[in-house]
Amino acid sequence: MAQSVKLSDDVMASVRREADLHSRSVAGQITHWLRLGRAIEQSGAYDHTRVTAALEGRLDTVELGDEEAAAWLDAFTEKMSAPSTTEQAFFAKRQKLGRGVGLDAAGNLIHAAGSDAAA
């Protein structure tokens, strides 16, 4: 049975680029990458449990193999690129209080909309 899945624009751009390059359909490219990823996870060179342990801080990343380290870096980068629920709550509270809620491109403090309050 076919299923719909939401993928980010940058992921879809990569899928389309690789699909065109290898004369595959978009679905064919995604299926190909799924099979490759599964094969890597099941190979002796990659242990998902070790990658998870490193992400949780229970294993030093220097102990990871090359494939594991690459997977860890991808997961770590993705995790760090989005604020946690705790961070979201923190900045929502600051915004409600009219305090600084971030920095602009020049490094200047941004305040909640309509507020002249100092941080």
BAGU-174223 format. One record per residue: chain; residue in one letter; x, y, z of N, C-alpha, C in turn; residue number from 0. Coordinates in Angstrom, 3 decimals. Example, Ala and Ser with C-alpha at 12.3 -4.5 7.8 and 13.67 -1.06 7.14 Angstrom:
BEGIN
('A','a',(13.190,-5.690,7.800),(12.300,-4.500,7.800),(13.200,-3.300,7.800),0)
('A','s',(12.850,-2.250,7.080),(13.670,-1.060,7.140),(12.900,0.030,7.870),1)
This chain:
BEGIN
('A','m',(0.838,-1.164,0.000),(0.000,0.000,0.000),(0.891,1.238,0.000),0)
('A','a',(0.625,2.185,-0.866),(1.401,3.429,-0.958),(1.128,4.305,0.256),1)
('A','q',(2.170,5.011,0.691),(2.068,5.909,1.837),(2.626,7.274,1.452),2)
('A','s',(2.060,8.327,2.026),(2.582,9.674,1.826),(3.473,10.022,2.996),3)
('A','v',(4.602,10.673,2.680),(5.552,11.092,3.700),(5.994,12.511,3.367),4)
('A','k',(6.063,13.380,4.388),(6.539,14.746,4.173),(8.045,14.768,4.345),5)
('A','l',(8.733,15.305,3.341),(10.181,15.466,3.383),(10.499,16.930,3.158),6)
('A','s',(11.575,17.406,3.765),(11.945,18.810,3.622),(12.319,19.116,2.171),7)
('A','d',(12.255,20.394,1.832),(12.586,20.827,0.470),(14.016,20.469,0.094),8)
('A','d',(14.958,20.612,1.050),(16.349,20.309,0.719),(16.558,18.814,0.496),9)
('A','v',(15.845,17.989,1.239),(15.930,16.537,1.019),(15.359,16.194,-0.350),10)
('A','m',(14.216,16.771,-0.684),(13.595,16.479,-1.978),(14.466,16.971,-3.137),11)
('A','a',(15.148,18.095,-2.948),(16.054,18.582,-3.998),(17.183,17.581,-4.217),12)
('A','s',(17.720,17.029,-3.126),(18.774,16.009,-3.242),(18.251,14.758,-3.927),13)
('A','v',(17.046,14.345,-3.541),(16.444,13.152,-4.145),(16.268,13.350,-5.641),14)
('A','r',(15.716,14.487,-6.025),(15.478,14.758,-7.456),(16.787,14.810,-8.246),15)
('A','r',(17.786,15.469,-7.671),(19.091,15.580,-8.344),(19.702,14.194,-8.570),16)
('A','e',(19.716,13.365,-7.533),(20.282,12.019,-7.656),(19.430,11.122,-8.551),17)
('A','a',(18.116,11.275,-8.477),(17.223,10.482,-9.325),(17.495,10.781,-10.798),18)
('A','d',(17.631,12.062,-11.129),(17.937,12.441,-12.512),(19.299,11.898,-12.941),19)
('A','l',(20.271,12.026,-12.071),(21.619,11.581,-12.371),(21.683,10.086,-12.672),20)
('A','h',(20.887,9.299,-11.942),(20.926,7.843,-12.080),(19.726,7.267,-12.844),21)
('A','s',(18.978,8.140,-13.505),(17.815,7.734,-14.303),(16.823,6.902,-13.494),22)
('A','r',(16.529,7.400,-12.295),(15.528,6.751,-11.440),(14.374,7.710,-11.230),23)
('A','s',(13.236,7.160,-10.849),(12.121,7.994,-10.424),(12.432,8.497,-9.012),24)
('A','v',(11.688,9.484,-8.563),(11.864,9.983,-7.200),(11.626,8.843,-6.212),25)
('A','a',(10.546,8.102,-6.403),(10.256,6.968,-5.515),(11.356,5.915,-5.596),26)
('A','g',(11.876,5.692,-6.789),(12.954,4.728,-6.963),(14.222,5.151,-6.236),27)
('A','q',(14.526,6.462,-6.264),(15.715,6.969,-5.573),(15.567,6.830,-4.061),28)
('A','i',(14.397,7.181,-3.556),(14.159,7.053,-2.112),(14.252,5.597,-1.694),29)
('A','t',(13.669,4.697,-2.470),(13.741,3.268,-2.174),(15.185,2.791,-2.202),30)
('A','h',(15.954,3.252,-3.184),(17.362,2.884,-3.289),(18.119,3.317,-2.026),31)
('A','w',(17.923,4.565,-1.610),(18.604,5.058,-0.414),(18.148,4.321,0.840),32)
('A','l',(16.878,3.956,0.898),(16.388,3.180,2.047),(17.098,1.835,2.123),33)
('A','r',(17.215,1.191,0.992),(17.885,-0.119,0.960),(19.364,0.016,1.342),34)
('A','l',(20.020,1.059,0.832),(21.428,1.279,1.177),(21.586,1.549,2.676),35)
('A','g',(20.741,2.403,3.193),(20.809,2.723,4.621),(20.583,1.506,5.491),36)
('A','r',(19.616,0.712,5.111),(19.336,-0.518,5.871),(20.521,-1.480,5.793),37)
('A','a',(21.106,-1.613,4.614),(22.262,-2.500,4.453),(23.433,-2.027,5.309),38)
('A','i',(23.658,-0.716,5.350),(24.749,-0.174,6.163),(24.482,-0.431,7.637),39)
('A','e',(23.251,-0.170,8.081),(22.916,-0.404,9.488),(23.073,-1.872,9.880),40)
('A','q',(22.840,-2.760,8.943),(22.924,-4.190,9.248),(24.323,-4.760,9.012),41)
('A','s',(25.217,-3.957,8.447),(26.581,-4.437,8.191),(27.362,-4.467,9.498),42)
('A','g',(28.457,-5.140,9.501),(29.296,-5.194,10.689),(30.039,-3.907,10.956),43)
('A','a',(30.082,-2.989,9.977),(30.830,-1.747,10.122),(30.006,-0.642,10.783),44)
('A','y',(28.733,-0.897,11.012),(27.846,0.139,11.535),(26.979,-0.465,12.618),45)
('A','d',(26.929,0.186,13.767),(26.100,-0.288,14.875),(25.243,0.889,15.343),46)
('A','h',(23.969,0.827,15.031),(23.047,1.915,15.365),(23.006,2.163,16.872),47)
('A','t',(23.138,1.127,17.657),(23.123,1.264,19.118),(24.287,2.129,19.587),48)
('A','r',(25.450,1.953,18.961),(26.620,2.758,19.321),(26.422,4.225,18.928),49)
('A','v',(25.832,4.459,17.770),(25.557,5.831,17.329),(24.586,6.494,18.307),50)
('A','t',(23.547,5.773,18.694),(22.573,6.288,19.658),(23.250,6.588,20.991),51)
('A','a',(24.123,5.697,21.443),(24.842,5.916,22.699),(25.702,7.174,22.620),52)
('A','a',(26.341,7.404,21.482),(27.154,8.609,21.303),(26.279,9.853,21.302),53)
('A','l',(25.115,9.787,20.678),(24.191,10.924,20.665),(23.695,11.243,22.072),54)
('A','e',(23.562,10.220,22.894),(23.092,10.403,24.274),(24.236,10.723,25.238),55)
('A','g',(25.476,10.762,24.730),(26.621,11.085,25.551),(27.140,9.925,26.386),56)
('A','r',(26.707,8.707,26.070),(27.149,7.525,26.811),(28.357,6.858,26.169),57)
('A','l',(28.766,7.322,24.997),(29.912,6.768,24.287),(30.670,7.919,23.649),58)
('A','d',(31.980,7.946,23.843),(32.812,8.985,23.241),(32.837,8.771,21.729),59)
('A','t',(32.662,9.848,20.979),(32.601,9.742,19.516),(33.901,9.239,18.905),60)
('A','v',(35.024,9.364,19.613),(36.288,8.854,19.072),(36.280,7.331,18.990),61)
('A','e',(35.338,6.680,19.672),(35.232,5.227,19.636),(34.387,4.728,18.462),62)
('A','l',(33.779,5.643,17.700),(32.944,5.257,16.568),(33.797,4.959,15.341),63)
('A','g',(33.349,3.997,14.533),(33.982,3.738,13.246),(33.623,4.845,12.270),64)
('A','d',(34.217,4.826,11.091),(33.978,5.881,10.098),(32.504,6.021,9.733),65)
('A','e',(31.830,4.912,9.441),(30.421,4.951,9.059),(29.561,5.410,10.228),66)
('A','e',(29.893,4.939,11.425),(29.146,5.342,12.613),(29.339,6.834,12.886),67)
('A','a',(30.572,7.317,12.736),(30.864,8.727,12.979),(30.114,9.617,11.985),68)
('A','a',(30.033,9.189,10.739),(29.292,9.961,9.733),(27.805,10.011,10.083),69)
('A','a',(27.252,8.885,10.518),(25.840,8.842,10.912),(25.605,9.698,12.150),70)
('A','w',(26.547,9.630,13.114),(26.437,10.443,14.328),(26.450,11.925,13.970),71)
('A','l',(27.379,12.331,13.098),(27.488,13.742,12.731),(26.215,14.235,12.046),72)
('A','d',(25.654,13.440,11.151),(24.397,13.817,10.495),(23.283,14.000,11.520),73)
('A','a',(23.146,13.036,12.426),(22.085,13.096,13.439),(22.316,14.251,14.408),74)
('A','f',(23.569,14.451,14.818),(23.899,15.535,15.743),(23.612,16.898,15.117),75)
('A','t',(24.017,17.073,13.866),(23.789,18.335,13.162),(22.298,18.616,13.038),76)
('A','e',(21.534,17.593,12.693),(20.079,17.766,12.568),(19.462,18.136,13.915),77)
('A','k',(19.892,17.445,14.965),(19.342,17.704,16.296),(19.683,19.113,16.769),78)
('A','m',(20.890,19.570,16.505),(21.321,20.887,16.964),(20.742,22.028,16.129),79)
('A','s',(20.226,21.738,14.949),(19.712,22.793,14.082),(18.315,23.254,14.476),80)
('A','a',(17.641,22.517,15.326),(16.287,22.885,15.742),(16.250,23.072,17.257),81)
('A','p',(15.538,24.098,17.738),(15.473,24.306,19.186),(14.673,23.194,19.871),82)
('A','s',(15.087,22.863,21.074),(14.356,21.855,21.855),(13.076,22.485,22.392),83)
('A','t',(12.183,21.683,22.921),(10.946,22.215,23.510),(11.270,23.108,24.708),84)
('A','t',(12.328,22.789,25.438),(12.746,23.620,26.565),(13.211,24.988,26.073),85)
('A','e',(13.996,25.006,24.998),(14.452,26.277,24.429),(13.279,27.084,23.882),86)
('A','q',(12.340,26.423,23.224),(11.169,27.124,22.700),(10.380,27.772,23.827),87)
('A','a',(10.193,27.043,24.931),(9.460,27.575,26.080),(10.210,28.762,26.696),88)
('A','f',(11.523,28.653,26.791),(12.352,29.721,27.345),(12.172,31.016,26.542),89)
('A','f',(12.286,30.918,25.221),(12.181,32.116,24.391),(10.741,32.624,24.292),90)
('A','a',(9.767,31.741,24.390),(8.368,32.188,24.422),(8.116,33.016,25.686),91)
('A','k',(8.680,32.568,26.807),(8.537,33.307,28.066),(9.218,34.665,27.965),92)
('A','r',(10.423,34.708,27.400),(11.138,35.974,27.234),(10.346,36.926,26.336),93)
('A','q',(9.762,36.372,25.273),(8.987,37.207,24.360),(7.769,37.785,25.083),94)
('A','k',(7.103,36.957,25.863),(5.923,37.398,26.609),(6.278,38.513,27.588),95)
('A','l',(7.496,38.441,28.160),(7.955,39.456,29.104),(8.553,40.680,28.410),96)
('A','g',(8.654,40.647,27.079),(9.207,41.772,26.331),(10.719,41.845,26.379),97)
('A','r',(11.359,40.734,26.663),(12.819,40.688,26.748),(13.421,40.250,25.426),98)
('A','g',(14.731,40.327,25.349),(15.433,39.903,24.145),(15.120,38.454,23.812),99)
('A','v',(14.890,38.196,22.546),(14.518,36.845,22.125),(15.484,36.248,21.107),100)
('A','g',(16.559,36.950,20.795),(17.517,36.420,19.829),(18.439,37.516,19.324),101)
('A','l',(19.233,37.166,18.329),(20.165,38.104,17.717),(19.866,38.233,16.234),102)
('A','d',(20.052,39.449,15.701),(19.907,39.618,14.260),(21.230,39.258,13.591),103)
('A','a',(21.304,39.389,12.269),(22.491,38.995,11.518),(23.728,39.781,11.937),104)
('A','a',(23.536,41.002,12.470),(24.659,41.836,12.898),(25.052,41.581,14.353),105)
('A','g',(24.320,40.684,15.028),(24.634,40.367,16.418),(23.936,41.254,17.428),106)
('A','n',(22.967,42.056,16.972),(22.211,42.924,17.871),(21.048,42.165,18.489),107)
('A','l',(20.747,42.471,19.744),(19.665,41.813,20.455),(18.317,42.187,19.846),108)
('A','i',(17.491,41.198,19.608),(16.140,41.410,19.083),(15.175,41.274,20.249),109)
('A','h',(14.271,42.243,20.368),(13.263,42.212,21.437),(11.932,41.738,20.874),110)
('A','a',(11.057,41.343,21.765),(9.715,40.922,21.368),(9.048,42.064,20.601),111)
('A','a',(8.231,41.720,19.633),(7.560,42.720,18.779),(6.812,43.731,19.637),112)
('A','g',(7.023,45.003,19.309),(6.291,46.069,19.988),(6.809,46.402,21.366),113)
('A','s',(7.939,45.846,21.758),(8.471,46.082,23.100),(9.727,46.917,23.023),114)
('A','d',(9.867,47.871,23.973),(11.089,48.645,24.088),(11.887,48.233,25.319),115)
('A','a',(11.487,47.142,25.942),(12.140,46.692,27.171),(13.550,46.209,26.899),116)
('A','a',(14.406,46.413,27.851),(15.793,45.947,27.741),(15.878,44.524,28.268),117)
('A','a',(16.849,43.788,27.801),(16.998,42.395,28.226),(17.588,42.309,29.605),118)
